[in-house]
Amino acid sequence: MNSKKYDVVILGKGFKAMIIAYAATKLKKKILVISDSSNFFGTMGELNWNEENFDLGYQFFDGLDTSTKKILHDFVGEENLTDLGYGAGSYTNGNLEKYHALPYWPHMGKLFIFSATLNLIINFIKYHLFKNKSKIVSLEDLYDQLPLNINNILKKASVRNFNLEPKKLSWLACDFTPFAEFRQTLFSEKVSLFLKNNFEYFSKTLATKRRALKLDCISLYPYKKNMNFIAKLMYEKLNKYGVEFYQNINYNVKNNKNNNISVIVDDTEIQCENIYFCENLDKLISLLNFNQSLNQSIHYVSQVIFLFSQNKIYSDLQYVHGNDLNINVNRVSNISLYSKTLKNNDSVLIAEVPCNKNSKIWNEPEIYTDQIWKELQMMKVASPEEKYKDYKIIKLKKTFPIPLVNYTANLETIKKYLSDNFNNKFRIPGIEVIGRHDYIKSICKDDYLNLS
């Protein structure tokens, strides 16, 4: 068997693999990235429609703070990323709330808020009487801590958004879409801030707008280009720094008795100081040959993507979340506002519709085209007086991965195995986080890499 030596071997693809590689370059390390995928850029890839290339849905670097913003600027150049601020919208009960992504329950009416408030007070009392006695494992466990009327809506929303009941999902799933979030917007900004600032319980359960909380509202994007442009810049810069890439190739890992670790690729043993794994947990379980003893950890959401063209940009919001059970659209990206238009200057909207692969909308999406367009009009991202000019439908069997109810237990088993057998040389930073900001933060905490 042939042999090669590297300081750092990264197993994975896309943004996660490239940000780890970038961190390792700061240590002047010899780095190899290995991916078993032919689509190395992953969600930072692009789709072609009418001779133009667009993002695969919503692809901002958002939720950033000043430190993660600086890291990205240092990586690809400040001139290539524009801060477009926070441009989310929330469609709830037939109403649009600007600059907010979570369900905006005041749009449900005074009776709904009154009932939710009474439940919230009861739960507040229970929290102080039985503090930390309820174990939260599933998403359903988490929702059972909420007012009953909100609980009922979110449980139904779980089926719409994730194709699964919340009892089958990990509580971690609450971070994967605003319509699954645990924190709820019930009151005015002033009342919410008072309660959040003075009571621990309300700081965990109540939400309000980012501006009221004085949070950073940083959203970086390559203005009038697409995210694949940034992915290519990252890849080119890493190549310039001497990072090597193996793509579309299978691999295995090996731990020798003298604590040396290596990756096996075909007939080559690649020895290294550290392995960084940045794929999902099920893939790690399979790599370590635990798939016979551990149940599935990840559920992939299937979605139908509808692309529409219209004469001009109608909304000033970057995207709107469909936090409403009466519509099919989970999120619509007003992509031409910040990215590209078609060659004829028509603007483009991209609507994401999660659905079960046995559903009618999955099997016959064409007959839903007019209905989805009407929903975009209701969400105020499409002109109410205009019909779409053209459309395209894409069916994706696997989009974002959602953690199942046994995710945390499986992860603890794997972490213990890695600790016992790899002497802290096989690392899985941020394996449980979803956002790019949070992933960068997890790399900053790594005691070997240098990214902070």
N, C-alpha and C positions, 0 to 999 in steps of 0.2 A: 504494500500500500504506500502511495506517495504521501509526503508530509509537507505542511506549510505552517508558518507561525504568524499570528497576529496578536496585538494587544487586546483588541475589542472585536467581538463578533456580534452583530445585531441580526436577530431573526425576526423578520417582518417586512412591512412595506409602508408606503405612504408617509404622511406627515410625522407619525410617531417614530418611524425608523429614521427619518431624516433629521429630526430635532435631536435624537439621541446621538446620531453620528456627528452633528454639528457641535454638540457639547463635548464629545470625545476629541474632536480636532483641536480644541483649546488646550488639551493636555499633550498635544503633539504625538498622539498615539497612532499606531498602524491599525487601520480599521477596515473591516469587511462587513458588508450588508448582504444577507442572503434572504431571498424571497422565493417562495414556491409558486408565486402568482405571475401570470403573464401581464396583469394589469398593475404595475408597480405603484402608480400614483393613487390607486384606490378611489376614495371619494373626491380627491383633488383632480380626477380625470375630467373628461369633457364629453358632451354629446353633440352631434352634428345635426342641424336642421336648416334646410333651405340655404345651404352653402355658408353657414355661420356656426361657430362652436360656442356652446353654452355650458354653464356649470351643471352638475348633477344635483339640482335642487339648491337649497340654501347653503351657502358655503363661506360665510364671513369668518374672520377671526374676531369673535365677539366675546363679551364678558371679560375683557382684559382689564388689568390695572397698569399703572405706569411701568412697573418692572417687566411684565411680560410683553408690553408694547415695545420696550427698548430692546429686548432680546430678539424679537422678530425684525425690528428695524436693523439691528446689527447683522442679522443673518442675510437678509435679502436686499437691504438698502432702503433707507427712509423714503427715498424718491419713488419707490415702487409700491408703497402702501399708503393709501389715503385714509385718514380717520374720518369716517362718515357719521360718527355719533350713533345714538340709539334710535332706531326707527321701526320699532315693533308696533303691532296693533293686535287687539284682542276682540274677536267677534263672539259675543255672548247674548243669547236670547234675542237675536235679531238686531242687536245694536253693536256698533263699533266703538271701542275705547282706544284712543290713540296713546302711543308711548307706554304701552303696558302689554305684556305677553300672556300673563296668567288670566284665568277666568275672572271676569269682573262681575261679581254676584249682585252688586246694587242694581244692575240691569234686569234682575229677576223680579224686582218689585219689593215694596215695603213689607208685605206679609212674609215673603221668603226670608228677608233679612231679620225680621222680628223672630221668626221660628229658629233660625240659625243662631241668633244671639242668645236665646234662652238655652239652647243646647250647649252653646259654648260656655256659658256660665256654669252649667251643671258639670261639664267636663273639666272646667277649671277647678271646681271644688274637689272632684274625684282625683285630679292630678295631685293636689296637695294632701289628700287623705291617704292615697295609695301610690305615692310617688315611686317610680321605677319598678313597680311590681308586675306590670304587663310586659310580656316579651314580644317584641316586634320582629317577625320573620318574613311574613308575606306582605304584599302590597295591600291586601285586604285587612291585615292587622293594623296597618298604618291608617287606612281610611276609617276604621272603626273608632279611631280617636277623634274623628271630626263630627260636626253636626249632622244629624240623620239625613236631612234633605240634600246636603252636599255629598255625603257618603253615597247615597243612592245614585246620584248623577255620575260621580267619578267611577263607580263600579261598572256602570254601563259604558262609560267612556273608555275604560280599559279594554273592553271587548272590541269597540270600534277602532281604537288607536293601535292596539297590540295583537288583536285577533285571539286574545286569551282572557279568561276570568282572572281577577286580581289575586285570588287565592293560590293560583299557580305561578305567580310572579314574585320575585324578591321585592322587598320594600325599596331596594335601590332603583327600581324602575321609575320611581317618582321623579328622578332627575332627567328622564329621557324625552319628555315633552311637557309643555306647560299645562296641558289638560290632565296630567297625571300628578302634578305638583301637590305636596302636602300643605304648604303655606297658602292661606286663602285671603282674598281681598273682599272684605265685608263692609268696611267703614271708610269715612273720609280720611284723607292723608293726616290731618291733625289728630284725629281720634286714634288712628292706627299707630302713629308715632308715639303718642303718650303711653298707650298700652304696651307697645313693644319695648319702650325704654324703661318701663317701671315694673314689668312682670315677666319672669322667666318663661312662663307658660305661653304668654302671648308673643314673646319674641320668637318662639318656635312655630307657632301656628298661624300667625297673621302675616299678611303681605301688604305692601303698598308700592307705589311707583318708585322707580330708581332715583328720580330727581328729588323726591321727598326724603329719601334715605341718604342723599348726598353721595351716592355711589359713583364710581367712575363709569362713564357712558362711552366707552371706547370700542369702536368697531372698525377694524382695518380691512381694506379691500383694494385690489389693484384697479383703480377707477377706470371704467370703460374698457377693461380687458376681461379676463376671467381667471379663476383660481388656478387653472392648469398653467397659466403663465408664471405664477409664483412657484408652483411645484417644479417646473423646469428650471427656474432660477436656482432653487435650492439644490437640485440635482447637479446642475453645472458647477455651482460653487463647491460642493462636496467633492466632485471630480477634480476640481482645481486644487483642492487641499490634499489630494491623494487617496481619498476614500475609494475603495473598490466595491463593485456590485456584482453579485451573481443573481440572475433572475430566472424565474420559471424552472426551478430546480428543486428536487426533493433533498431533505437533509435529516440527520439524526444526531443525537447528542450522546456523549460518552464521558463518564467520570472515572478516571484511573485511581488506583489505590493510593498513589502518592499525591492525591489532591490536585492533579492536573486535569483540566477539562478540555474537551475538544468537540468539534462538530464534524460529522462524517458526511461528505458529499461525494457520491459515486465511489471512486477508488482512492479518494484523498482524505487524509485525516488532518483537520485544521485545528492546531493547538492554539490556545488563547489564555489570557489572564482572566477575562470576564466575558460572559455571555449576557446579552440583553435581549429579552423576549418581549415583543410588542404586538403580538396577535391576541386573539380572545382566549378565554379560559378553556373552552372545550378543545381548542387546538393544542393547548399546552398539556391538557390531560391525555390527549392522544399521543403526543410526542413522548411523554413520560410513561406510556403504556399503562395508564390508570383507567382506560375507558371500560374495562370489564368490571371494575369495582366501584366506579362513581357514575351516577346518573347524569344525564344531560344538564348542562349549566346555562345554556344560551338558547333563546328562541329568536329566530329572525322574522322580522315583520315583512310581509309581502305588500307591495304597493303598486297601484296604477298611477302613472305620471301623465298628466295632461298638459301639453304645451299649447298655448293660444297666442295668436298675433292680433293686435288691434292697431288702429291708426296712430294713436299717440299715448303717452304715459298719462294715466288718469289720477293716480294716487301719489302722495309724497312720502308714503311709508315704504320701508324696504321689504317688509313681509307682514302678513297677518295670520294669526293662528285661529283656526276654526274651533273655538271652545264652546261648541253648541251641538247637541245631539241631533238636531233637526237638519243638519247638513252632512255631507260626506267628506268635504275637504278638511284635512287636518292642518295644512299650512299652504299658503300661496306666496310665492316669491315674486315681487315686482322687479324682476331682474334687470330690465332695461333702464331702470332708474339709476343704477350704479354700474351695470355691466354693459353688455352689447345690445344693439338693435339688429334687426335683419338688414340685409343689403339695401332694401328699399326704404329703410328708416322706420318700418313698423316696429312697435314695441312688443315685448314678449312677457307673458305671465306663465309661471310654472306652478301647477297645482298638484299637491301630493295627497293621494287618496289611499289610505291603508285599508286593506280588505282581505278576507279569507280567500284562499285559492279555490274554494268550492262555491264562492258567492257569484251572483249574477253579474255584478259589476266587473269582476275579474274575467269571467268567461265571455261576456258581451259588452265590453266597455264602450263600443261605438254608440250604443243606444243611450248612453248616459252623457254624451258630449254636451248637448244643449242644457241639461240639468246642471252639470258642473259649471258651465259658463254663467248660468243664472245665479249660482251660489257666489261666484266671484263678483258679480254685480251687487249682490246683497252685502258682501263683505267690503264693498266700496273700493275695490282695486281695479274694477272694469267699469267702463262707462255704462250707465243704465239705459242709454239711448243707442248703443252701438252693439252690433253683433260681431262676433269674432270673424276675422278675415280668413284665417287658416288655422289648422290644428294638427297636432301629432300626438299619438298615444304610445306609451312605452310601459310594458309590464315587467316589473322587477320582482323576482321570487324572493330575493334576499336583499333587504336594505339594512337598517340599523339593528344591531343585536341587543336583545332585552334579556337581563338576568332572570333566570327562573328561581323558584323559591328555595332550592337547595344550593344556590350559587355561593353564599357566604360559607356554608359548611364545607363545600368542595374546595373553595379557595384556601381555607385554613388547613385542610389536609395537604394540599399541594405546597403551601408555604412551609409546613413542618417538614415535608419530605425534602424540599430544596435545602432547608437549613441543616438537616441531618446528613445530607449526602453531597452537597456541593460547596460547603464551607463559605457561603455568602458570595460565591463566584457566578452563580446563575441568578440573574436579577430580573424582576418583573415590575418595574415602577409603573404606577398609575393604571394597573390592569383593571381596576374597578371603576375608573372615572370615564366620563363621556366627552366632556368639552376639551377643546385644545388648550384653553387657558389653564384648566386644572391639570392637564397632562404636563404642560411646561412646568407648573409648580411642583409636580411630583419629581421631575428631573432635577429641579433646583435643590431638592432635599436629599438627593442621592449622595452618599459619602465618597463616591469615587469620581463621578463626573464633576465638571466645573462649568455651570451654566448661570449661576446667580450673579 
